[in-house]
Amino acid sequence: MAIRTAGKLFKDLVRQRVISTSIGPSRHCSSAAASAPKIPHSSKKGRRLLTGATIGLIIAGGAYVSTVDEATFCGWLFSATKLVNPFFALLDAEKAHTLAVAAASRGWVPREKRPDPAILGLEVWGRKFSNPVGLSAGFDKNAEAVEGLLGMGFGFVEVGSVTPVPQEGNIKPRIFRLRQEGAIINRCGFNSEGIVAVAKRLGAQHGKRKLETSSSSSPSNDEAKHGGKAGPGILGVNLGKNKTSEDAAADYVQGVHTLSQYADYL
């Protein structure tokens, strides 16, 4: 009886050790799982958005590469602006204008790489224009986006008006939308960063365009043939006088002396 009891106790002891050993690791794993940090739902959502955006870029890139007709792709880009226009319409008119100039200065605008048909070319003042459609002064007042604007396909781009001394212009608001007519009223009053700032930008742009033209491997390239003294595309500068100036003629003379070296026309 005593032997049976001892054997029974031994079996019970072994059984308990086996059970505790098998249960131990599972408890440890469950506690580790409980203490592991959970991924926030917002992070998962952000990853999905990032994945979707990446896939969209890949598809867009494939469409660009596979598109033989570049005019079709440019048409897509200009059509895409219709999605952005409502956003700009919600902004103040001058802020929307500032954003547009900033986008052009960074190259975030459609770029026309096809040469203009020869029939559109013309020569004025000894300068060969690739086409007669240009951007007048008032948009890029401080010569911030010359390269981007010329790249859009304009035959010429005119910057300014540029005043000798920086001035703020009229008080804001000074640009008003006429939504029914699809037009605006501009009363900026010659807001300008001044001749010095514009000369620095045009000087850097002049050197870059001149270098690109001189390093062109194909002298018969239509893009290289059409242009002014600073390279492809015609650059004009519109000069203005300061509001508080007592000698308007002197202001214009200063503008001619400082900026004529960079401009194809004034």
C-alpha positions in Angstrom: 0.0 0.0 0.0 2.8 2.3 0.9 4.6 1.4 -2.4 1.5 2.1 -4.4 1.0 5.5 -2.7 4.6 6.5 -3.4 4.3 5.4 -7.1 1.0 7.3 -7.4 2.6 10.4 -5.9 5.5 10.1 -8.3 3.2 9.9 -11.3 1.2 12.8 -10.1 4.3 14.9 -9.7 5.6 14.0 -13.2 2.2 14.8 -14.7 2.2 18.2 -13.0 5.7 19.0 -14.2 4.8 18.1 -17.8 1.6 20.2 -17.7 3.4 23.2 -16.2 6.2 23.0 -18.8 3.7 22.8 -21.7 1.6 25.7 -20.4 4.6 27.9 -19.5 5.8 28.9 -22.9 2.2 29.5 -24.1 1.7 31.9 -21.3 5.0 33.6 -22.1 4.0 34.0 -25.7 0.6 35.4 -24.9 2.1 38.0 -22.6 4.6 39.0 -25.2 1.9 39.3 -27.7 -0.1 41.4 -25.3 2.8 43.7 -24.6 3.8 44.1 -28.3 2.9 47.6 -29.7 -0.1 47.6 -32.0 0.2 49.4 -35.3 -2.1 52.4 -35.3 -4.9 52.3 -37.8 -3.8 55.7 -39.2 -0.3 54.2 -40.1 -1.9 51.4 -42.0 -4.1 53.9 -43.8 -1.0 56.0 -44.6 0.8 53.0 -46.0 -2.2 52.2 -48.2 -2.2 55.8 -49.6 1.5 55.7 -50.2 1.2 52.4 -52.0 -1.6 53.8 -54.1 0.3 56.9 -54.9 3.4 54.8 -55.9 1.3 52.6 -58.2 -0.3 55.8 -59.7 3.2 57.2 -60.5 4.3 54.0 -62.1 1.2 53.9 -64.3 1.7 57.6 -65.2 5.3 57.0 -66.0 4.4 54.0 -68.2 1.8 56.1 -70.0 4.4 58.8 -70.7 7.0 56.3 -72.0 4.5 54.4 -74.1 2.9 57.6 -75.6 4.3 58.1 -79.0 2.4 61.3 -79.7 3.8 63.9 -77.3 0.9 66.3 -78.1 -1.5 63.8 -76.6 0.5 63.6 -73.4 0.8 67.4 -73.2 -3.0 67.5 -73.7 -3.3 65.2 -70.6 -1.2 67.6 -68.6 -3.3 70.7 -69.6 -6.5 68.8 -69.0 -5.2 67.8 -65.5 -5.1 71.5 -64.6 -8.8 71.5 -64.6 -8.6 69.4 -61.4 -6.4 72.0 -59.8 -8.2 75.1 -61.0 -11.0 74.9 -58.4 -8.4 74.8 -55.7 -6.8 78.0 -57.0 -10.2 79.6 -57.3 -10.7 79.3 -53.6 -7.5 81.2 -52.9 -7.0 84.9 -52.9 -6.2 86.0 -56.5 -2.8 87.3 -55.7 -1.8 84.2 -53.7 -2.9 82.1 -56.6 -0.7 84.2 -58.9 2.2 83.8 -56.6 1.8 80.0 -56.5 1.6 79.9 -60.3 4.9 81.8 -60.6 6.6 79.6 -58.0 5.4 76.5 -59.9 6.9 77.8 -63.2 10.1 78.7 -61.5 10.6 75.1 -60.3 9.6 73.6 -63.6 6.3 72.2 -62.3 4.5 73.1 -65.5 4.1 71.3 -68.9 7.1 71.5 -71.1 6.8 71.7 -74.9 9.8 69.8 -76.5 8.6 69.7 -80.1 10.0 72.4 -82.3 7.6 74.9 -83.7 6.6 74.5 -87.4 8.8 76.6 -89.6 5.8 78.5 -91.0 5.3 80.2 -87.5 8.8 81.6 -87.4 9.4 85.3 -88.0 12.2 87.8 -87.6 11.8 91.2 -85.8 14.5 93.6 -84.8 17.1 91.1 -86.0 15.8 88.4 -83.6 14.3 85.1 -84.8 11.1 84.2 -83.1 10.1 80.6 -83.3 6.4 81.6 -83.0 4.6 84.9 -82.5 2.8 84.0 -79.3 4.4 85.5 -76.2 3.8 86.2 -72.5 3.6 89.9 -71.7 4.9 91.7 -68.7 2.9 91.5 -65.5 3.0 87.8 -64.8 6.7 87.2 -64.0 7.4 90.6 -62.5 10.8 89.7 -61.0 12.3 87.3 -63.6 11.8 84.3 -61.4 10.5 81.8 -64.0 12.0 82.7 -67.3 13.2 79.2 -68.1 10.0 77.5 -67.1 7.8 79.9 -69.1 9.9 79.7 -72.2 9.8 75.9 -71.9 6.0 75.9 -72.1 6.3 76.9 -75.8 6.1 80.7 -75.8 7.9 82.5 -78.6 9.0 85.2 -76.2 8.6 86.0 -72.5 8.6 89.6 -71.1 9.4 90.2 -67.5 8.6 93.2 -65.4 7.7 95.9 -64.9 11.0 96.5 -63.2 11.6 99.6 -61.1 15.1 101.0 -60.1 14.3 100.8 -56.4 12.2 98.1 -54.8 8.6 99.1 -54.0 5.6 97.4 -52.6 3.0 98.7 -55.0 -0.6 99.4 -54.1 -2.2 98.2 -50.9 -3.9 94.7 -50.9 -6.3 93.5 -52.2 -5.2 94.7 -55.6 -6.2 91.9 -58.0 -9.9 91.2 -58.4 -11.6 88.3 -60.3 -14.5 88.9 -62.7 -15.8 85.4 -62.6 -18.7 85.8 -65.0 -16.5 87.4 -67.6 -13.6 85.0 -66.9 -11.2 88.0 -66.4 -9.4 89.9 -63.7 -8.6 93.5 -62.8 -5.0 94.2 -61.9 -4.2 97.2 -59.7 -0.8 96.1 -58.4 0.9 99.5 -58.9 4.3 98.3 -60.2 5.2 96.1 -57.2 8.9 95.2 -57.9 11.9 93.8 -56.2 14.0 96.3 -58.0 16.7 96.3 -60.7 19.5 94.7 -58.6 17.5 91.6 -57.8 16.2 91.2 -61.4 19.7 91.8 -62.8 21.1 89.0 -60.6 18.5 86.5 -61.8 18.8 87.5 -65.5 22.6 87.4 -65.3 22.5 83.8 -64.0 19.9 82.8 -66.6 21.8 84.5 -69.4 25.0 82.6 -68.6 23.1 79.3 -68.4 21.2 79.7 -71.7 24.3 81.0 -73.5 26.3 77.9 -72.2 23.5 75.5 -73.4 23.5 77.1 -76.8 27.3 77.0 -77.3 27.4 73.4 -76.2 24.7 72.3 -78.6 26.0 69.4 -80.6 23.6 70.1 -83.5 24.0 73.6 -85.0 21.1 72.9 -87.4 18.7 72.3 -84.5 15.6 74.5 -85.0 15.5 75.2 -81.3 19.1 76.6 -81.3 18.6 78.7 -84.5 15.6 80.6 -83.1 16.3 82.9 -80.2 18.2 86.0 -79.1 21.6 86.8 -77.8 21.0 84.8 -74.6 20.0 81.5 -76.3 16.8 79.9 -77.4 13.7 82.0 -76.9 13.3 85.7 -76.9 13.6 87.6 -73.6 12.1 91.1 -73.1 12.2 93.4 -70.1 9.6 96.0 -69.3 11.0 99.0 -67.5 9.1 101.2 -65.0 9.7 104.2 -62.8 9.4 104.4 -59.1 6.2 105.9 -57.7 8.1 108.5 -55.6 10.7 109.3 -58.3 11.1 112.9 -59.2 13.0 112.2 -62.5 11.2 109.5 -64.5 13.7 109.8 -67.4 16.6 109.0 -65.1 14.7 105.9 -63.9 14.4 104.6 -67.4 18.0 105.4 -68.3 19.1 103.4 -65.3 17.0 100.5 -66.3 18.4 100.5 -69.9 22.0 100.7 -68.7 21.5 97.8 -66.2 19.3 95.4 -68.0 19.9 95.9 -71.7 22.8 93.5 -71.6 20.5 90.6 -70.7 17.4 91.5 -72.7 16.6 91.0 -76.4 14.4 94.0 -76.3 13.2 96.6 -73.8 
